[in-house]
Amino acid sequence: MTQIILHHFDISPFAEKVRLAFGIKNLSWQSVQIPLIMPKPDLTALTGGYRKTPVMQIGADIYCDTQRIALELERRFPDNTLFPAGSKALSSAFSSWSDVAFFQPGAGLSMGTNEGLPEDLLNDRMQFFEFMDFDELPNQLTHLYSQFDAHLHLLEQMLAERGQFLSGSDAGWLDILAYFPVWMSQSNIADSAELLQPYPLLQAWQQRMVAIGHGTRSELSAAEALNIARETKPSVDLRVRATAFPKLRYGQTVTVCAADYGRDPVHGELIGLDQESISVRRNTEQLGDLVVHFPRIGYTVNSAE
Ligand SMILES: N[C@@H](CCC(=O)N[C@@H](CS)C(=O)NCC(=O)O)C(=O)O
């Protein structure tokens, strides 16, 4: 059962990363639209509590976080690599730049300059984005513009050094990582056209990124996705490495949380742990056995026994 399901919403910049990865790999996938704000009962029925966007489902295997999703796509669908010219490890490191240093000022500007945001969305994100002080946002806008612009400038220099794509002659995950804050700025930040105007290489690359597309998308209801999870068994063969910190054993009950924000805990039985991934099995009344996978970097795993 390899049908790919993406739980996401269209305006999510992190989901745009994964949609572009489908584009690079020319994959067919099914789209389940999730709510923009909590509660998200169908999503958390799968994840056990993790609420961030996006989440990828393949049968009864649930992949949280875009970094973990990228690794899984590459493992299952190695054609049209996301990591050209041996850029896998470098891309993982590069995500700390794009997800934090580049994305976070952009997210601040999206929240602070976007007048029409509905009240319930603002209230939800005030709780969610722990790195953002919403009361202080109006005073920080000039600084945030300066930071976002400095990263655009950095990206322009990277493109001058690297050529067509950051990954070389073909687009890869490195490009996607650098692109998603730019994609977000287009619809969410006031004066975004003015921001990009000084950067011609970036604008030309942006057109090449748009041309990648999203592979072949079809729509699926949340109920159908839950049915697929219910009718499928988790497919992956995993183990807990004896050397992996924090030295937990296979089958131990654990709690997994994002370490940055959106830290809703997920409880389960530890069945996979190494330096790249954490996997827990959840035995649920509603959907039977599910395995939820997280990246190792940026996630805590602790014994819950
Ligand atoms: N580290 C996560 C971050 C994901 C993230 O922050 N997504 C945003 C949307 S773009 C989110 O979850 N917002 C709150 C929500 O959708 O409930 C990843 O790489 O997937």
The ligand as an SDF file (V2000), in Angstrom:
LIG
                    3D

 20 19  0  0  0  0  0  0  0  0999 V2000
    9.0300   21.4780   11.9390 N   0  0  0  0  0  0  0  0  0  0  0  0
    7.7450   21.3850   11.3140 C   0  0  0  0  0  0  0  0  0  0  0  0
    7.0920   22.7720   11.2790 C   0  0  0  0  0  0  0  0  0  0  0  0
    5.7010   22.7830   10.6670 C   0  0  0  0  0  0  0  0  0  0  0  0
    4.9200   24.0630   10.9440 C   0  0  0  0  0  0  0  0  0  0  0  0
    5.2880   24.8970   11.7870 O   0  0  0  0  0  0  0  0  0  0  0  0
    3.7910   24.2100   10.2290 N   0  0  0  0  0  0  0  0  0  0  0  0
    2.8760   25.2980   10.4670 C   0  0  0  0  0  0  0  0  0  0  0  0
    2.0460   25.5530    9.2220 C   0  0  0  0  0  0  0  0  0  0  0  0
    2.9570   26.0310    7.8460 S   0  0  0  0  0  0  0  0  0  0  0  0
    1.8550   24.8700   11.4820 C   0  0  0  0  0  0  0  0  0  0  0  0
    1.8590   23.7330   11.9080 O   0  0  0  0  0  0  0  0  0  0  0  0
    0.9560   25.7810   11.8830 N   0  0  0  0  0  0  0  0  0  0  0  0
   -0.0620   25.4640   12.8420 C   0  0  0  0  0  0  0  0  0  0  0  0
   -1.0760   24.5010   12.3110 C   0  0  0  0  0  0  0  0  0  0  0  0
   -1.1320   24.2320   11.1090 O   0  0  0  0  0  0  0  0  0  0  0  0
   -1.8530   24.0170   13.1300 O   0  0  0  0  0  0  0  0  0  0  0  0
    7.8890   20.7950    9.9140 C   0  0  0  0  0  0  0  0  0  0  0  0
    8.9710   20.8970    9.3280 O   0  0  0  0  0  0  0  0  0  0  0  0
    6.9410   20.1610    9.4230 O   0  0  0  0  0  0  0  0  0  0  0  0
  1  2  1  0
  2  3  1  0
  2 18  1  0
  3  4  1  0
  4  5  1  0
  5  6  2  0
  5  7  1  0
  7  8  1  0
  8  9  1  0
  8 11  1  0
  9 10  1  0
 11 12  2  0
 11 13  1  0
 13 14  1  0
 14 15  1  0
 15 16  2  0
 15 17  1  0
 18 19  2  0
 18 20  1  0
M  END
$$$$
